[in-house]
């Protein structure tokens, strides 16, 4: 299958947990990032087109703030049957 992404993605070498800041539920871990999006490895599927309030706690070697908060829209979700 041909790659459809237009923005180059960067793999993350840090363990960064991604949470829903509204419910404080762990969504998963940050897998990669680009100028236009992120990929999260998680255990539960998210609903496509759902808006999620994201919080990522950071460390001093990653950022000079304690956490990053933003609203994200789920563009696609695929369950990994091998997990």
N, C-alpha and C positions, 0 to 999 in steps of 0.2 A: 504494500500500500504506500502511495506517495505521501511524503510529509506535507501537511497543509499549513503548518505554522509559518508565519511571516517574520516573527521576532525570534532572534537567537536566544536560547535558554541557557541558563547557568546553573549547574548542579551546586547544591549546598553541601559544604563539608562540615557544617556545624549542626548539632542537634537542636532544632528550634521547634518547640511544641506550639501548635496552633489551637486556639480556643475560641469558642463562641462567647463573646464578652457579655451577651445578654443572659445566657444560662450558666456560664462558667463551665460548660461541658467541653471536654477535650475533643476536638474534631480529628486531629491527627498530627503529623509532623511535616514540616516544610520539606519538599523534595527538590524543587527547582523554581527558578524565578526568571522572568524576562521583563522587558519594558512595559508589557501590556497584561501580564498575569503571573499567577503562581500555580504550582501543582502541589497538592497536599496528599500525602499517603495516609489514609485513614481506614478504620475498621467498618464504619457504617456509611452507606451511600447518602449523598446529599441530593436534594431535589433540584433538577435543572431549572434555571431562571429564578431560584430563590435568592433573596438578598440575605447575607450573613454578616453580622458584626464580628469582625475578626480582632483578636488580640494575640500578639506574639511577644512573649517576654524575651528580652535580649540580655547579652552580657557585654562587659566593657570592650572585649576584643571584637565584637560585632558592630556595636553602635554606642553612641554617647547618651542614650536615653534608656530608661528602664524597660519600656515596652513600646510597641507600635500598635496603634488602633486604626482600623479602617473598615469601610463597608465594601464587601465583595459580592459579585453576582456569580452564581454557579453557572458556568457555560456548558460543561459536560461532566459526566460522572460514569466511571466504569468500575464494576466490581471485579476484583482479581480473584478468579476461582482457584488459583493455585495457592492462595494464602491459607 
